Amino acid sequence: MELKLARTELNAKPKSIAFERLIEALKQNDSAIFYFDKSNSHKDLMEAIKEFENEGLTVYFKEIRYGLDQEDYLYQIHAL
């Protein structure tokens, strides 16, 4: 599964990352916070959460708004 990481600049294109790389990052640390772009489908993010939980992790999921426009948001997944 490929997910798009949050943009670091408004006009930049989001970078993709394989789900397996996220799992590897969690194996190195006990927890991690990942920020994902709004262009990810909600279905893909829910599938990623299920996969994290299948790995025995506790997952917190949030939609973060950073501006007044309805399109100014990103997703946060905190995995422990």
Buried (B, 14 or more C-beta within 10 A) or exposed (E): EEBBBBBEEEEEEBEEBEBEEBBEEBEEEEEBEBEBBBEBEEEBBEBBBEBBEEEEBEBEBEEEEEEEEEEEBBBBBBBE
